[in-house]
Structures are given as C-alpha cells and as structure tokens.
Amino acid sequence: MECVSILVALTEINKVMKLNKSIIVVTGGASGIGKALVRQFSSEGATVIIADLNLKSAVELAKEVGGLGVFCDVRVEQSIIDLVKGVTDKFNKIDIFCSNAGVIFEELGDATSTRNADWQSSWEVNVMAHVFAARACLPFMVSRRKGYFLQIISAAGLLSQIGNSAYSTSKHAALGFAESLSITHGDDGVRVSVVCPQYVLTPMLGHFDSQAKRELGDIMSPEDVAKIIISGVLKEEFLILPHPEVKKYFLNKATNYSKWLEGMKKLRQKVLKLSGDLDIKSIIKSL
C-alpha cells in the first residue's frame, strides 16, 4: 500500500510539473481571461507568448512575466501561420496553443438582425481562428506525438446566449470543431480542452472594474477562471466548466430539450420585462 501511495504521489507531482518549461501561446492574451492565463501559466514555470492585436499591451505584459509579446490578427490565417513559425523557429516547439481571442457583437433586434459584417467577424474569430491554429500546429504536434490545444469557448457553445444568435451559433461551431480535433488526433498524442464559462468580469463584456463587480454581484473574475482552467489542463479534461451550474443546465437541455427551450424563452421575457433590453449586464442582473 505504501508503494502504491508513493506512485500516486509521484504521478500527481508529474502532473503539476507539466507546465514547467513549457512553451505556451495565448491569443488575445493581453486582456481578460487571456491575461489572467498568461500570468498563471508563467507562475507555473512556462514561457508564454502573448499574441494580441494590441501589441503594446502584449509587450508590456510580456515584460512583466518574462515572456514574449507579438502582434497577431487571428482573423487572418497567414498571421497565425507567421505566429506559429516564429515561435517554433525560436523555441523549437509549441506545447500548448491557447486560442483565447473572441468577439461578441450587439444584436439589434430579432435573431437575424446582427449585421452581416458582425456575423462574418464572429465566424472568423470565434471559429476559424481555432481552425487556423490547429492547421498550423498539427504537423509539429503530430510529428512529436505531443501537443495541446486549449480553446476558450463559452457556455453559449453548450447552451445559448439570449439576445445574440451570432455569438451562440459561432460558439456552437467552435465546440463542434474541438470535438472533431480531439476525436481525430487524440491517438496522435494531441490533447484538446475546451473552456465554457458563463459570465466573467472581463473587458470583452464591458464589466471589469470594482464598481461593476459591486453592481453585478457574485460574478467570477478572470483570475479565478484561470486557476480552474489550469487545474483542468493538468488533468487533461476535455470539458472545463468554471461555473459548475453549467453542467446542470446542459444536462437539463439534453434530457428535455423542449422544456429547456421554454425556460430560455421565459428568461428572455423576464429580462425584457425587468430591463427593456437584452444587454448582457441586464441578463446577469436578472439571473
């Protein structure tokens, strides 16, 4: 029994040490969940490449954590190809590619009211950026029989985002691609994790200061989410749920789809009655 305990303990230590000396790329890494992940990965001993449209912020964060800040527009495949080539040329590998960049746009009215340009951007950033990253990284990862894709998606990919069909649709698609990536390349030594949080206090949603936190109540911080993500990655979990209630909602949806849809309709009506709009802040306050 003592030998078994020692082996278990050593296994746990090995898991904790996985991130040490790893080379990790984080897109959209200069703010929000990405920024929190960069700091958390760095604290675990990893070298982090912060890829962001905001080069200045990426470089500043890189100086803080001893990483590398670079420009990347995830909407453009060549930009991701250049990113992957630059990192592999410098470090000879990418252990984890974290596709964190995401966008959300206002829905102006009914489910079809989002502008075509915003639909296109939602598709490019929330879906194709994951595809581009995988396409660029897979040859290296498969040849090494080792690699990890960490994809920050959303609970909207499992459930739905009231008042934003473009966001919900693109996040469902991103989850579908992640499943295919795992199914197809799991036997090649490639691991995949998807993160599906609910609302998080980030600039993306316009809620990121202490006043907003007081207004919205018990809403999770990017730092708390990052810690949960790291724990899930160390366990190589496919589905990482920072908000445990999402699992319950997802099971409810799978068990009785019609009842779940009726519940979502009622929630939408409740938000409109209380606030007169479907702004995310209004939705959070109504939950």
N, C-alpha and C positions, 0 to 999 in steps of 0.2 A: 504493500500500500504506500509506503514511504517513497519508493522509486516512482510509482505512478504519480504521486503528488509533485515530485521534483520535475518529472517530464511535463506535467500540465503547467507548472510554474514557468519552465523554460519556454514552452510554447507561447505563453502569454507575453513573456519578455520579448520574444522574437516578433510578435505582433506589434508591440509598442515601438520596436526599433525599425520597423519597416520604412518609416518616413525619413529616418536619419540618412543624410547624404543623398536623398532622392532629388531628382530634377523635376520640378513641377511647374507647369504653365497654367496660369489663370487668366482667362479672357474677362474683360470687364472687371479687372482686378483692382482698379484704383478707387472704388467706392462700394458702399453697401455690403452685401454678403461676400462679394469677391474680396474686398479689402480685409474683412474680418478673417476670411480663409487664408489670405496671404500671410497675415500675422500669425495665425495659428499654425500653419504649415511651417513657417520659419522657426517658431518656438519649438517645433518637433525636430529641428535639425535639418530641414530641407532647404535647398536652394530654389528660390521661387522667381519665375519670370512673370512680371506683371505686364500683360498686354492690354492696351486700352486705347480708345480714340483720344483720350486726354493724356497726351504724352507727358506733359509737365507733372501732372498728379502721379502718373505711373513712376516717373523717375524719382520724385520726392519720396514716395513710399518705398521704392527700391533702396534708396539710401538708408532709410530707417531700418529695414530688415536685412540689409546686406544681400539684396537680390539684384535683379536686372529689370529695368523699365524700358518697354519698347512700344512703338505705335502698332496698332493692328485694327483694321476695319473688318470685322467678321462677316460683313455682308459680301465681301469680295473674296472669292476663292484664292486668288493669287496672293492676297495679303496674308492669308493663313498659311499658304504654301511657303511663303517667304519667312514667316514666323517659325514654322517647324524646321525649315532648313537652317535658319540662323542659330536656333537652339541646338540642333543636332550637330552642326559644324563645331560649335563651341564646347558642348558638353558630351558629345557622342551618344546621347540618348535623351529620351523623354520618358520618365517613369509614369507620370500622371499628367494627362491633359484635362484640365477642368474647363469645360465650356459653361461659363457663368453669365456671359453677356445676354441681356434680354431687353425687350421693349414692350410697352403697353400703351395703347392709344385710346383716346376718348371715343366712346360710341355715342353718336349724336342723336339717335332716336331708336328706331326699331333694329331688329337683328341684322339688317342689311345696310345700315346707314353709315358704317365706317367707310371712309374714303378708300378708293382703290389703292392709292399710294401707301396708305397705312396698312392695308391688307398685305401689300407686297413687302413692306418693311418687316411686318410681323412674321411673314413666311421666311424671309431671308435671315433674320437674326435669330428667331426662336426655333427654326427648324434647320435650314440649310447650313447654318454655321456649324451645327453638330456634324452634319454630313461631310462638310469640307474638312473639318478637323480629323474625323475618322479616316477619310480618304488619304490625307497627308501623312497620318501617323501609322496607319495599319502596316504598311510594308516593313517598317523598322520594328514594330512591336511583334509582328508575326515571326520575323526572322530571329528575334531574340527569344521568342516564346514567352514574352513578358511585357505587360503594359496595362495601363488602367485609364479608362475614360470615366470621368466624374462629370455628370451633366446636371446642372441646376435647372430644374424644370418648374413645377408649381403644382399645388394641389388641384389647380384648374385642369391639369392633364389627366387627373383621375376623376374629377368631379365636373365642375364648370364654374366660370366666373360670371356672376349675374351682371348684365349690362355691358358685356364685352365679348361678342362672338368671335372676333378675330383673335383675341388672346386665347380664349378657350380652345378654339379649333387648332391653332398652331401648337399649343402645349400638348394637346392630344396626339398630334402628329409627331412631336418630338419624343414622346413616350413610346410610340409605336416604333420609331427608328431605333431607340435604345434597346428595346426588346429584340429586334432583329439583329442588332450588333452583338448582343450577348449570346443569342441562340447560335448565330453563325460562327462566331470567333471565340466562344468560351473554350473550345477544345484546342485552340491555338495558343492558350495561355493568356488571352486578353480578358481582363475583367471590366465590368461595367457597373456603375452605381448611378441611380437617378435620385435626385432630392426633390421632394414635393412638399414644400412648406405652404402653410396658409399665409396670413398677413404678417409681414416683418417690417420693423421700423427702419425703412431704407429711403434714400433719396428718390429711387425709382417711383415710389408711391407718394412722394412728397411729404412723408412723415419721418423725420429723422432727428428732431430736437427734443429737448426735455419737456417743452410745453406740449408738443404733440403727444408725447407719451402720457402726460397727465390727462389730456383730453380723451385719448383713446383707451385708457385703462391698461389692462394686463396684456400688452402686445409684445411679442418676442423681439429681442434685439439681435442684430446680425452676429454679435459675439457669441450669444447663446446658441444660435443656429450653427455657427461654425464648429463649436465644440461637439455638437451632436453629429454633424457631418463627419468629422474626423473619427469619432467613435465608430460610425457605420462603415467608413472606409477600412479601418483596421480590421473589422470583422468581415469585410468584403460582401456586405449586404447589397443586393440589387436595389431594393426599395428602401430609401431612408426617409422617414417621416418625422421631422422635428416636432410636429404637432400630433400627438397620439390620437386625438379625436378624428383625424382624417381617416384613419383605418376604419373606425366605426362607420363613418359616413360612406366610405367606399363599399363596405360590406352591405350596408343598407341599400345602396344603389344596386349592387349585384343581386341581392336577394329579392328585392321587389322594385323593379325599375319604375313602374307606373307610380307607386307610392312616393318614391324619391322625387320624381318629376313634379308631382303635386305639391310636395313640400317645398321645392325650389320656387314654384310659382307663388306659393303663399309668402315665402320670404321676400320675393321681389315686390309683391304687393305691399308688404309690411314696410319695406324700406321707402317705397314711393309715398306711402301714406304719412310716414313719420318725417321724411325729409324733402319730398317732392322731386328728388333726383336719385340717380344711381351711382353717384360718386363713391369711390372706394371708401373714403372716410365715413360717408353716410352708412354704407353697408356694414363697416366694422362696428360703428356705434349701435347698430340695430341687432347685432348678434347676441 
